[in-house]
Amino acid sequence: MIVDAARMGTEPGSFRQLPIGTNDRVPASTYGLFPSFVLANIESGANEAILIGIASADSSLGKGLSPVVETVDLALKELLRRNDLDEIPKHEFHV
């Protein structure tokens, strides 16, 4: 599982399960790292691979988490701790 900041066109602090794929039509960007590509390449050897994006409020280097993202980060950690992945919405990608 990878959880990373992502540009998804959603409000800061929102989080989504992102599709895993290797094609050029990526519905969200994770700021230079393409974890969807990484996960797609290891997915065959794993039972499950999940990519979760969190929309950041400020993507400047060295800024740390904004208050809204920090609050959501705690809520997301609790969902993951409970293995409650069904409560994490899937990112809808429209071409």
DRENDO-1510 file (C-alpha; in Angstrom, 1 decimal, always signed):
<recs>
REC; n; res; u; v; w
REC; 1; MET; +0.0; +0.0; +0.0 .
REC; 2; ILE; +1.2; +3.5; -0.9 .
REC; 3; VAL; -0.4; +6.6; +0.5 .
REC; 4; ASP; +0.9; +9.8; -1.1 .
REC; 5; ALA; -0.1; +13.4; -1.8 .
REC; 6; ALA; -1.9; +13.5; -5.2 .
REC; 7; ARG; -3.4; +16.1; -7.6 .
REC; 8; MET; -6.9; +14.8; -8.2 .
REC; 9; GLY; -8.9; +17.9; -8.7 .
REC; 10; THR; -10.6; +17.5; -5.3 .
REC; 11; GLU; -10.7; +19.6; -2.2 .
REC; 12; PRO; -7.5; +19.6; +0.0 .
REC; 13; GLY; -7.7; +16.8; +2.5 .
REC; 14; SER; -9.9; +14.6; +0.4 .
REC; 15; PHE; -8.6; +11.1; -0.1 .
REC; 16; ARG; -9.3; +8.4; -2.7 .
REC; 17; GLN; -8.3; +5.0; -3.8 .
REC; 18; LEU; -6.5; +5.5; -7.1 .
REC; 19; PRO; -6.5; +3.0; -10.0 .
REC; 20; ILE; -3.3; +1.1; -10.6 .
REC; 21; GLY; -2.1; +1.0; -14.1 .
REC; 22; THR; +0.9; +1.5; -16.4 .
REC; 23; ASN; -0.7; +3.5; -19.2 .
REC; 24; ASP; -0.2; +7.2; -19.9 .
REC; 25; ARG; -3.8; +8.1; -18.9 .
REC; 26; VAL; -3.1; +8.6; -15.2 .
REC; 27; PRO; -6.2; +10.1; -13.4 .
REC; 28; ALA; -4.1; +11.6; -10.6 .
REC; 29; SER; -0.5; +12.7; -10.2 .
REC; 30; THR; +1.5; +12.0; -7.1 .
REC; 31; TYR; +4.0; +14.8; -7.4 .
REC; 32; GLY; +6.7; +13.2; -9.5 .
REC; 33; LEU; +6.6; +9.7; -8.2 .
REC; 34; PHE; +4.4; +7.3; -10.2 .
REC; 35; PRO; +3.4; +4.8; -7.5 .
REC; 36; SER; +0.7; +3.4; -9.8 .
REC; 37; PHE; +3.4; +2.3; -12.1 .
REC; 38; VAL; +5.4; +0.8; -9.2 .
REC; 39; LEU; +2.4; -1.0; -7.8 .
REC; 40; ALA; +1.4; -2.3; -11.2 .
REC; 41; ASN; +4.8; -3.9; -11.5 .
REC; 42; ILE; +4.7; -5.6; -8.1 .
REC; 43; GLU; +1.0; -6.3; -8.1 .
REC; 44; SER; +1.4; -9.7; -9.7 .
REC; 45; GLY; +3.6; -10.9; -6.8 .
REC; 46; ALA; +1.4; -9.5; -4.1 .
REC; 47; ASN; -2.0; -10.5; -2.8 .
REC; 48; GLU; -3.2; -7.0; -3.1 .
REC; 49; ALA; -1.8; -3.6; -4.1 .
REC; 50; ILE; -3.5; -0.3; -3.1 .
REC; 51; LEU; -2.7; +3.3; -3.9 .
REC; 52; ILE; -4.4; +6.0; -1.9 .
REC; 53; GLY; -4.0; +9.7; -2.8 .
REC; 54; ILE; -4.6; +12.6; -0.4 .
REC; 55; ALA; -5.2; +16.0; -2.0 .
REC; 56; SER; -2.7; +18.5; -0.5 .
REC; 57; ALA; -3.4; +22.1; +0.4 .
REC; 58; ASP; +0.2; +23.2; -0.4 .
REC; 59; SER; +2.7; +21.2; -2.3 .
REC; 60; SER; +5.7; +23.4; -1.6 .
REC; 61; LEU; +8.8; +21.6; -0.5 .
REC; 62; GLY; +9.4; +21.7; +3.2 .
REC; 63; LYS; +6.0; +22.9; +4.2 .
REC; 64; GLY; +4.9; +19.7; +5.9 .
REC; 65; LEU; +1.2; +18.8; +6.3 .
REC; 66; SER; -1.4; +21.6; +6.4 .
REC; 67; PRO; -3.9; +21.5; +9.3 .
REC; 68; VAL; -6.7; +20.1; +7.1 .
REC; 69; VAL; -4.5; +17.4; +5.7 .
REC; 70; GLU; -3.1; +16.5; +9.1 .
REC; 71; THR; -6.7; +16.1; +10.4 .
REC; 72; VAL; -7.6; +13.9; +7.5 .
REC; 73; ASP; -4.3; +12.0; +7.9 .
REC; 74; LEU; -5.4; +10.9; +11.3 .
REC; 75; ALA; -8.8; +9.8; +10.1 .
REC; 76; LEU; -7.3; +7.8; +7.2 .
REC; 77; LYS; -4.9; +6.1; +9.6 .
REC; 78; GLU; -7.8; +5.0; +11.7 .
REC; 79; LEU; -9.6; +3.6; +8.6 .
REC; 80; LEU; -6.5; +1.7; +7.6 .
REC; 81; ARG; -5.9; +0.5; +11.2 .
REC; 82; ARG; -9.4; -1.0; +11.1 .
REC; 83; ASN; -8.8; -2.4; +7.6 .
REC; 84; ASP; -11.9; -0.5; +6.5 .
REC; 85; LEU; -11.0; +0.1; +2.9 .
REC; 86; ASP; -14.6; +0.2; +1.7 .
REC; 87; GLU; -14.9; +3.6; +3.5 .
REC; 88; ILE; -12.3; +5.1; +1.2 .
REC; 89; PRO; -14.0; +6.3; -2.0 .
REC; 90; LYS; -12.5; +5.3; -5.3 .
REC; 91; HIS; -11.3; +8.2; -7.6 .
REC; 92; GLU; -13.6; +8.6; -10.6 .
REC; 93; PHE; -11.7; +9.2; -13.8 .
REC; 94; HIS; -13.6; +10.7; -16.8 .
REC; 95; VAL; -11.9; +10.9; -20.1 .
</recs>
